[in-house]
Amino acid sequence: MRKTVVRGRSAFTLVELLVVLGVIGALMGMAMGVQRYAMTKSARSRAETEIAGISAAAEGFKADQATYPRSGDTDTMVSIDNGDHSSFLMANKALYVLLSGDANLNGKADVTEGLPNALPSYFTFKSALLRMDGNDVSYIRDPWDSGAEARPYGYSTKRAAALQVGVDDPKAGYNITFDLWSTGHLPSNPNAWIKNW
């Protein structure tokens, strides 16, 4: 009688390894999709909260000054279909100065430093909300600002400026008071922006 020796398998076949790698790849793809969704949702929620806080500070400014925060830069900024972040910088910085009372842009309200003729402070900006250039504030950043590309909040009072001289120009902005917005993760799609209108 002949004995047959059966050897145990000591390795996986190529097909089994490919199946395992495919399953791992599919799970990683799903996890990354969920992570991207969660990050976008979190940034959007943060932008909505920040816009609401800044808008409330603008209302406080109006209660004291009888006008919303305005400057030559905010009166010329167009909000409709404007996803050009580089054009936001001057109006954004003007909004920061008017709400924070930090005319010297050092990140501290001038009132707290005891400076003469200090502007009142209506909003205390946390450091995470500001883009600094050395010791100077560059702009109020939105949650999609990664440092590689400037992503300031947009701010415009162009329509209010037009109304002040008796002309209503709906193409200048959405609100007759002020427009404040983040272009979010889709700068080319105004319908996806986070805004106060």
C-alpha positions, 0 to 999 in steps of 0.5 A, spaced: 500 500 500 502 506 498 502 512 502 500 519 500 503 525 504 498 531 504 502 537 505 499 543 509 498 550 505 504 555 507 502 561 503 496 565 500 495 564 493 496 570 488 488 571 487 487 571 495 492 576 496 489 580 490 482 580 493 485 582 500 488 588 497 482 590 493 478 589 500 483 594 503 483 599 498 475 599 498 475 600 505 480 606 505 476 609 499 470 609 503 474 612 509 477 617 506 470 619 503 467 620 509 473 624 512 473 629 506 465 630 508 466 631 515 472 636 514 467 640 509 461 639 514 466 642 520 469 647 516 462 650 513 459 650 520 465 654 523 464 659 517 457 659 519 458 661 526 463 666 524 459 669 519 454 670 524 458 672 530 461 678 525 454 680 523 452 681 530 458 685 531 457 689 525 450 690 528 453 693 535 457 697 530 451 700 527 448 701 534 453 706 536 455 709 529 449 709 526 452 705 520 455 699 518 462 698 518 464 702 511 470 704 508 472 706 501 475 699 500 468 696 502 464 701 498 468 699 492 468 691 493 462 687 489 460 681 492 455 678 486 459 672 483 466 675 486 470 669 488 477 672 487 480 672 494 486 677 492 480 682 491 477 681 498 484 683 502 483 690 503 475 690 504 477 684 509 482 688 513 478 694 513 472 690 516 477 687 521 480 694 523 473 697 524 470 691 528 476 690 533 479 697 534 486 695 532 488 700 527 495 699 528 494 691 526 498 688 531 492 683 534 490 687 540 485 692 541 488 699 541 483 701 547 487 695 551 493 698 549 491 705 552 493 708 545 490 715 545 484 716 540 483 709 540 477 706 536 472 702 540 472 694 540 466 690 537 469 684 536 475 680 539 478 676 534 481 669 536 488 668 533 485 662 529 481 667 525 486 671 523 492 670 518 498 674 521 504 676 517 509 676 522 506 681 528 501 684 523 494 682 522 493 680 514 486 679 514 480 675 517 481 668 514 475 663 513 476 656 515 478 654 508 485 658 508 490 653 508 496 658 508 498 656 501 492 660 498 490 667 501 482 665 503 479 671 507 472 672 508 469 677 503 466 683 505 462 689 501 458 695 503 457 697 495 450 697 495 449 701 501 454 706 498 449 706 492 443 707 496 446 713 500 446 717 494 439 715 492 441 709 487 439 702 488 444 698 484 442 690 485 448 688 481 453 691 487 451 686 492 445 682 495 444 686 501 442 693 502 446 693 509 452 689 508 455 682 505 459 678 508 461 671 505 466 665 505 467 662 498 467 655 501 470 649 498 467 652 491 470 659 489 467 658 482 460 656 485 456 662 488 450 658 490 455 654 495 458 660 498 456 661 506 453 668 506 449 672 510 444 673 505 
